[in-house]
Amino acid sequence: MPSPRVRAPELEGRGWLNTGGRTQTLADFRGRFLLLDFWTFCCVNCLHVLDELRPLEAAYPEELVVVGVHSPKFVHEADPVALARAVERYGVHHPVLDDPDLVTWQAYTARAWPTLVLVDPEGYVVAQYAGEGHAHAIEALVGELIEEHRAKGTLQPGDSPYVPPVVEPTDLRFPAKAVPLPGGGVLVADAGHDQVVELGPAGEVRRRFEGFREPNGLCLLPAEVAAEVGYDVVVADTVHHQLRSIALASGEVGVLAGDGTQWFEGDGTSRLSSPWDVAWWRDRVWIAMAGVHQLWTFDPRTGAVDVVAGTTNEGLLDGPAREAWFAQTSGLAADGDRLWLADSETSSLRWLEPDGAPGDGLGVHTAVGTGLFDFGFRDGPADQALLQHPLGVTVLPDGSVAVADTYNGAVRRYDPASAQLGTLATGLAEPSGAFVDSVAGQLVVVESAAHRLTALPLGTAATAVDGFAHTTQRPVTEVAATLELVVSFAPPPGQKVDDRFGPASQLVVEATPPALLRDGGGRGTDLTRTLVLDPSVGEGVLHVAARAASCDAAGGEGAACRMHQQDWGVPVRLADGAAPRLVLPLGGAEA
């Protein structure tokens, strides 16, 4: 017997963006398919989905309306000005509902960023998906349902309510990182203009290098290496999922790694996933592969690309490099035997160094930060200090580390000798990187949201700030001590689960704190698992990572296969009489 149809809840929030100031209701979308995209602008997976949906929006311009529901994780993301900047920065070309209190998020029972919900022309929920890789499934389902609603007379095509914002022209637009050039001037990753820009000593634009999509990281090769390989700069071309090169003498831009397609499980190293920063360390280019929570390397002499740290699980776990967990690493800075890194989603400052660990002998350590949902603005001893989504790190002449504490609008200073964190500057507009100008005695900060570079005196003493501590406030799910975990998945129309070459799915379950999970943790291939939780621990976060593959039902040569994947961090609390079953929708139409 089919499940009863579920009416889509009303869209409620603080206001709307990209509608010319007009408030929208569900009734305004009646007669068309409505796809709700629950996102938050810190989340690289959400940014991937924005790009995945663009062809779908273009394919059904009159039959389908995409609405972004912005449900923030960080305090800064709840700022309406910051949200408006992010909507412009990431090219969101559809209406956006500002949902700072997660009212609509809860009404639609979203549990992960991103979550996609498809509503039919009559106002009923017909499908829900979590994570990336679902655009083709949604397109197949919409294509199938369009004929049904056209025959019923319930499909009434119309225009989108999207109204583009007015953008003032600037020389730089959301710059991400910058590096000084040996002969003077500065090279800037000008993400908002999809360019790399060379500035002269007075800040004037000398040259613009084209061919990028939201470039973020820049790495100048040592002169002897540049002479050998024929280019000077390696660029983390984030949205193209590539490393690119710039030869400064000729201005030529080339591709070094990545075929322009986002990496998914099983792709090897021929594809990349949102490389965010690059740095020269241990005779290679190190890559902050933010999209898969790993560190990779590139050898410019041989072209070899290797995975060197991280498991693709998102979180904060120290130890041997290949076993460590990272969380959207976005900034790198080398200092002798140490590679410093900013892990944005865990609001942490971490480092990598040789320490005799198994494998390549590299170990991962954390200086500041505790986990995915804890952040704030607090100075003092490193084990008590807090950051909020930092995107950049810079080694200072005295061996301390400047952190671009992006969502706190600050530059912080970490002293490895004393293990103390202080504050160098506040009131900055989303600083995302910095470099040392030793001639001028300045730290030059990339103020991304102010579209400029700002110089701070290097001799500034760090001050102590005791600002705030925060834990991401998401609804806590009450569960039983013995819990059946079900990750629901149904192949898209026209596809089937294909297990000819082994299991088509994978499920990984961990917990914070680890003691919460008595039994049922680890990796397996079944998307249903019984978990045993410890009542003496009482509450925590279940970390669930799932993926499933599907292929064209007809099979044969040229059959298309797709990977669907998502990570959840589900806050749970044990309670008497609570539900013994937790269902997480990876993807599929409503029964």
N, C-alpha and C positions, 0 to 999 in steps of 0.2 A: 504494500500500500504506500503510495507516494506521501511524502511529508507535506504538511499544510504550507501553503505559500505564505511568505513573510513580507509584510509591508515594510518598505524602507522608512526608517525614522527620519524626522525632519532634520534639516541642516541648521545647527545652532552654533554660534560663536560670537566673537567680539566684533567682527566686521568682515568685509570682502575686499580683495585686491583684484586688479585687472578687470573690473567691471564698470569703470567710470564712476564709482561711488554708489552704484546701485546694489541694494540688498537682494539676494536671490533666495527663493524657496524651492522646495521640491516640485511644487506645482508649475514653476517656470520651466521645468525640464520635461514635463509630461508630453508624451508623444515621441520622445527620442530616448535612446539608450544613454544612461548616465554612468560614467565610470568614475568612482571616487578613489583618489590616490592619497592614502594617509602617509604623510612624509614628515621629515624634519630636516632642516637644511644642513645639519652637521653630518648627516649619514651618507656615506659614499654609495651604499646600496640604493638609497633613495635617488641619488643623482643618476645612477645607472638607469633606473626605471624611467626617469624623466626622458632620457634619450631613447629608451626602448619604445616609449609611447608615441613619439613624434610621427613615425610612419603610420601608425594606427589612426591617429588623429587626421592625417592627410588622406587616408583611404576612405574614411567615413565622415567628411566634413559637415554633412547635413543630418546624418542619422545618429551620430554619437557626440556627446559633450563630455570632455574630461574636466573634472573639478578636483583641484588639489585641496586636501584638508590638512592644514599644517598644525600638527600636534607636537609641541616642542619637548625635547629631552632636557636641554640646558636652560638655565635662567635667562641667559642672554637671548636665546631664541624666542622667548616670549615677548621681547621688546618689539613693538609694531614697526619701528623704524628699521631695526635690524632685519626683520622679515621682508619688508619692502625692498631693501637692498639685495637680499638673497634672491628674491623673485626676479629682479633684474639681472643679477650676476649669473644665474644659471639658466637664463633664457626661458623662463616659464611662460608659455604663450597660451594659457587658459586661465579661467577664473580660479581664485584661491580663497578658501574660507579660513580665516584666522581663528583657530580653536585652542587658545592658550590654556584653558582649564580642562581640556580633553573631554568635553561634554559629548561631542559627536563621535569622537574616538570610542568612548565607552558605550554609546548607544548602538554602535555597529560591532561591538565586542572585538575590536582590534586588539591584538596582542604583540604586534611586531611592527617595526619600521623596515621596509614599507609593507603596507597591506593594500590590496586592491579589491574593491567591491563593485560588481556590475549590477545595475538596476535596470529593469526593462521599461518599455514605454508606458506601461500601466502602473509603474511605481512599486514593483515587487523586486526583492533581492533574488537574483538568479545564480550568482556565483561569487565566491570569495577566494582570494589568493594571497599568500604571504611570500615575500621575497622577490627575487629577480627571475627573469626568463619566462614570463607568462604572456608576453604581448602576442605571440603567435597563437596561443590557446584562446585568448580573448577574441582575437580577430576571427578565428574559426567559429567560435560560439556566436559572436555577433552576426557573422555571415549566415549561419544556420537559422538564427532567430528572426532575422530581418524579414525573410519570406513569410514566416508564420505571422508576424505582426502586420505585415503589409496586407496579407489575405484577410486578417481580422479587422482591418481598418484602424488599428490602434497606433500605427506608425505615422507620424506627422513630421516630416523633415523640416528643419528650420536652421537659422543662423546661430552661431555661437554668441553668447553674451560677452565674449572677450573684448576688452578695450585696452590697447597697449598704453603703458605709462609714458610720460614725457621724460626723455633723458637729455640732460645737459651735456654737451660735448666737452671732453677733457683730453689732455695729452696722454695720460695714463688712465686705465679703467680697471679697477680691482687688480692692481699689481700683486703678485704673489711672493716672489723672491727676487733678489738682486745680488750681483757680484761685481766687484771693482775690476776694471781692466788694467793690465800692466802699463799701458801707455797713457793712462788717464781716462776718465769717463767711467760709466757704469752700464752694465748690461742688466735689463729688467725683464722678467717674465710678466708680460702685460696680458694677464689672463682674460680680462674683459674685452680686449680688442683682438684676441686670438693671434697675438704677435709676440715676438721678442724685440725689445726696443733698446737701441744704444743711445745713451744720454751723454752729452759733453760735460766738461767740468762745471759749467754754470747751470746744468740741468736742461739744456736745450736738446731737442730731438735731433740726433745725427742720422740715424738709419732705422728702418723698420724691417724686420725679417718676417716674411709671411709663411703660411702653410701649416699653422698650428691650430689646435682646438684646446683652449684653456690650458696653456702651458703653465706649469708651477715651478718646477725645480730647475736649477742651472748648475753646471759643474764645469769649471775651467780645467782642462787637462794640463799636466806639467808640460813645459815647453818642449822637452825632448820627446815626449810621447806624441804631442801634437804634430811635431815635425815628421815623425815616423808614419802617422796614420793619415795626415792630410786635412785634419780639421781641429778646431780649438775648443769647441764647446759642446757638451752633451746636455740635451734638454729633455726633461720629463714632460712629454706631450700627453697630458693626462686624459683628455676625452678621446684622443686618437688611439689610446692604449699603445703608445709607442715611445721609444727613445729616438730622438732626432739629433742631427749634428749641424753645427754652423761652422763654416770656414770663414773666419773674419776677413781675411784678405780679399776673397772673391765674393763673399756674401752668399755663397751657395749653401742651401739647406738640403740635407739628406736624411734617409731613414737608416737607423742602425739596428733596431730590433723591434719586433712586433709587426703583425700583418694588418693592423688597423681594426681587428676584431677582438672583443673582450674575451679574456681567458675564462674557461670553465673547466671543471674537474676532468682530467684525462687529456688535456691539450698539450702537456709538456711545457717547454719554454719557447715555443714558436710564437705564442701569444702572450700579451701582458694584460694587467688589469689595473687601470688607474694609477700609473706611477706618479708619485706626488713630489718626491725630492730625489736628488742625486748628489753624491759626494765621492771624492777620491780618497781611498784608504786601502792600505795593504796592496798597492799596485793594481787596483781595479776600481771601476766605478761601482759604488754601492747604490742600490735602488730601494727606496721606500715604496714597496708595492702595496699601496693603501687598500686597493680593491680586494685583496685576498689576505691581508694581515700577515704579510711576510716580508723578509728582506732578501733581495736577489742581488746578483752581481753581473757586470758586463765587462768583458776584457776587450778593450779597443784594438789590441794588436791581433787577436784571433777572431773576434766576433762572438766568442762563447758567452752564453747566458746560463747562469746557474741559480738554483734556489739554495740559500745558505742558512736561513733561519726562519722559524715559524712553521706551524702545522696547518694553517688556514683557519684554525679555531680562533674566535675573537675573544680576547680577555687579557688579563694580566697574570702571567705565570713565568717566573724566572727559572733559570737552569741552563742546561746545555742548549746551544743555539737552535738545534733542529727540533728540540722538544718544547721550546718556549712558545708562549702565546703572546701575540701582539694585537693591537686594536687601532687600525687605521693610522699607521705611522705616517707622519706628514712632514717631519723635519729631521735632517741629518747634519752632523758636524764632526769632523775628525780632529783628534788631538793626540798625536803620538800613538800609543797602544790602545787608545780608547776611541770608540765611535759613539758619540752621544746621539740620542734620538728622542723626538717628541712623539708620544703616542696619544693622539688627540682624543680618542673615544674613552680612554681610561684617565684622561687628564693627568698624564704622568710624564716624568722625565726619567729616561732609562739609559743604560749604556751597555755596549758590547765590548769585551776584551778577551785576549787569550788568558785562559786560566786552567788549562789542562783538562777541560771537559772532553767527554767522548766525542769521537768523530774528528772534526777539524780543530778541536781544542778551544773553541770559543764559548764563552758563557755570557748569559744575559742577566743584568742586575737592575734593580729599580731604586732610584734616589728619592723621588717624590711621586705619590699616587698610590691608591689602594684598590681601585676596581672600576667597572663600567658605569656605576651609578652614583659614585661619590665624587664631589668636586666642591670648589669654593674659592675663597681668596683669603689665604692665611699664611703669614710668614712665621719663621722660627725653625725649630729642629725639623729636619727633613721628614721624619716619621709622623709629624703632626701637620706639616705644611700642606697647602692645597692650591691647585691650579684649576683653570676652567677651559678645557679644549685648546691646548697650546698647539700651534702649527709650525713653530720654528725654533731652532737652537743655534747659538753662535758661541764659539770659544773666544774668550777675552784674553788680552795679553798677559794677565796675571794668572791664567789657568782656570779661572772661574768660568761659569757658563751662563750666558744670557738666554733667557727663555722668552720667546714671543708668546705671551699668555693671552691668546687671541680674544677669547670671549670675556675676559676681564678687562680688556682695553689697556693692558699693562705690559711692561718689560720687567721681568723678575731676574734676580741673580742668585745662582746656586754656587756655593763655595764647597768643593769636594773635600778640602782639608778639614773644615769644621762641620760639614754636613748641615749647613744652615741655608735657608732660603730667605732672601730679602727682596725689596722692591726698588727698582731704579727709576721708573716713571709710570705715571697713570694718565688717564684721560686721552688715550690714543684710540684711534678708530680701527679696530680689528687688526692689530699688528700681526703679520704672518711670517716675517723673516727679518734678518738684519745682517749687516757685515761691518767689519772694523775698518775705518779709514785711519790708518796709523799716522799718515802725514798730518792730517788735521786734528788728530787726537779725538776722534768722534766715533760713536756707534751710530750708524745710519740705519734707521728702522723703516721697513716697508709698511706704511699705514694703508692697508688694502682698501678699507671702506671710505677713506678720505682721498684715495686716488693719488697718493704722493709718497715721496721719501722724506723722512724727518730726521735731522741730526740731533743727537744727544751728546753732551760732553762725556768722554770716557772716564773722567775722574770723579763722576758723581758717586757719592756714597749711598749704599743701599740703606733704606729705612725699613722699619718693621711695621707691617700692616696686619691687623687682626680683624678681617672683614666679615666673612660669613662662611659657614659650612652648609652643604646642601646634599641631599640624596634625591635622585630623580623620583618624583612622585607619580607612580603609576598604580592602578588598581591592583591590590593584592588578591590573589585567588586562594580561597580556602579549599584545602584538599584533605583527603583521608591519608592515614599513614601508609596504607597499601594502595597504590595508585596505578591504574591502568593508563598509560600514556599512549595516545593514538595520534599519529600524524596522518591526516586524511589526504589522499591524492587520487585523482581520477585523470586518465589521459585526456587530452583535448580531443574534440571531434575529429575523426579521421586518423587518429593515432592510437597506438597500443603500447603497453609496457613490453619492452623487448629485452628478454633475458637470454638471448642466444649465446652471448659471450660472457655470461656470469650474472650475478645479482644486479638488478636494475635500480636498487635503492640502497641507501645507507643512512643509519641513524647513530648519532653520537650524543650521549647524555653525560653531563657533569653537574656539579653543584657548588655553590658558594654559600656558606662554608662547606668544604668537602665532607665534613662529618654529617651533614644533613642527609646524604644519600648512603644508606646502609647497603642496598643491593639494587642492581639494575643499571649501574653506570657503565661507561665504556662504549665501544664501537660494535655495531652489528648491522645486519642487512634487512631485518624485519622492521617495518614502520610502526609496529605495535609492540609495547614492552611493559612489563610489570615492574614498578619501582617500589622499593621499601624505604620509607623515610623515617628518620629518628625523632620520636616525639620529644626527647629530652633537648634536642636542638630547637625544634619548634617552628622555625621559619628561616627563609633564605631565598636564594635565586636558583632556579633550575636553568641550566644552559643546555639548550637542545639545538643540534645542527642536523638538518635532514636534506637529502637530495634524492631525486628520482628522475629516471630517464624514460623518454617515450620516443617512438619512431613511427613513421608513416605506416598505417595498417596494411597497405598494399605491399610494402616491402620492395625488394628488388633493387637493381642498380640505381643509384642516385637518390634512394630514399632518405628523407630528412629526419635527423634525430635531434632531440632537444633535451637540455638539462634544466631541471627546476630545482632551486635550492634556496634555503633560508636558515638563518640562525635566530633563535629566540632566547631572550633572557626573561623568564617568567617569575616574578616575585610570588612566593607561595607562603601560606601559613597553615599549619596543621590545626584541625578543629574537629571536635566530636560531631558526628553526623554530617560531615562535609562530603562533597561528591567524591566517589571513588574512581572517577574517570575524568581525564583531561584531554580534550581534543584540540589539536593545533592544525588548522587547515593549510596544507602546503599548496593545494590548488584543486579546482574542479567545480563543476556546476552543482547547484543545489539539487538534492534528490527530489 
